Amino acid sequence: MRTLKLPAHDPRNAPRVCSACNIEKPSADFYLEKDRRAQNGIAQRSTCQTCTEDRKYKRFIEKTYNFTFTQYEALFDKQGGKCAICESRIGNSRTGRLFVDHCHETHKVRGLLCSNCNHGLGQFKDSPKLLQKAIHYLTDDK
């Protein structure tokens, strides 16, 4: 896939204010997309990449878990900004967010987890029985 770039002389290369956070940011912080109606066939989003990704994530958790971002923030504060299992403060290096952990049968949100703990539970199929076997395996002096 070809990366879109504005020509060097394009006036849209100047810093601009994000319409969501109202902070002036470099032009490179705004997504570009093809648009035949726009100058040079390239349109620049009015919201910065950070705000765009935050909006996408908020919609994702609301749609996927029926869990509002306000509820996410409340749970994050309740957990002290840490993983509910290992107490690390970061979800993963790409987003820095903690993952929403939920029961796959009831879809009820259980807590927020770091990437490692979230994937670990998934590898054990959220099974307390398998996790107990793993604990026994790790603590068994052979």
N, C-alpha and C positions, 0 to 999 in steps of 0.2 A: 504494500500500500504506500502510495506516495504521500509524503508529508507536505501539508500546505504551508506556504510561506508568503508573507506580504513582500512586495518589491521594496528594496532599500529606501527609495524615495517616497514611499506611500505615507501620507499624513497620519494614517492609523497606527503607525509605529510609535507614536508619542504616548507617554503615560496617559492613563484614563481612569475614571472613577467607576468602580463596580456599582451597578444599580442595586445590588442586594446589601452589601456591607458598607457602602459609601466611603470606601477607602481608595485613595489613588494608588494605582499599581502599574508596573511596566506592561507594555502592550503584550509581551510574551506570556503574561499570566492569564490571557483570555483565549479561549478556544477559537479556532478558525474552522469554517466549513464551506463547502462548495455551495454557491448560490448564483445562478445565472443572472439574477436581477441586480446583484451587487457589483460594485466597481471591481474590475479585473476578475470577476466571477468568484470572488472570495468574500465571505461575510465574517464579521468578528462578533462574537457573543457580547452581550452587554453585562453579563455577570462573570466574575473571575472564575478560574478553574476550581479554587477552593470552595467557593459558594455553590458552584454547580454540582460538585461531588457531594457536598453536605446535603443538598436538596435531594439528590438521587438516593443517598443512604437513608435519609429520613423516610422517603417514600417506600424504599425497599423494606425497612423494618415494619412500617405500618401495614403494608400489603402482605408481607410474608408471615408475620407473627401476630397481627392484629394488636399491635403494641405501639403506642404513640411515642414520639421522641421525648415528650415531657415525662412519660413513664420511664424511658431509658435514662434520662438525666437524673430522675429521682432515685432509681436503683443504683446508678453510678455513684451518687452522693452517699447513699446508704452503705455501699460497699467501700466507701472511702477512696474511690477511684482505683480500686485494686481488683484483681481476679478473685473470684469467690473461692477458688481452691488453693492456688499457690501464692496468692497475694502480690503477684508482680503488677506493675503499674502500666504495662503496655500490652496491647492486643497483638500487634505484629508490626514489623518495621515499616511496612508500606503505608498503613493507615494510622497506626497508633491507637486505634479504637479497640475496646473490648468487644468480644462477640456475644450476641444474644444466644444464650443456651436455653433450649426448650425441650419438653417431652414430645417425642415424635408421635405418641399415641393420642394424648390429650391436647397437644399444641400449647400447653401452659408454659409460660416463661418461668425458668427456674432461677436464673441469675445471669451475670455477665462473666465471661471467662476469657483468659488470654488464648492466643492461637494454639499453644501447645496443649493446654488442658482441654480445650474444646475438641481438638483433633484426637486427643487421647481417649476421651469418652466415646467419641465416634468410632474409633478403632475397636473398642470393647462393646460396641453396639448398645451403649447405654445400659448394659446389663450388670446389676449389682453382683450377680452370681459369678460372672466372668471376672469382675474386679476383685472379688474376694479370693478367687482362685489365684489371680495374679499376686495379691498380697501374700497369700500363703506360699506361693512359689518364691517370692523375693525374701521372705523371712525364714524359710525352711533351711536349717543348717544340715547340709548333706555330708 
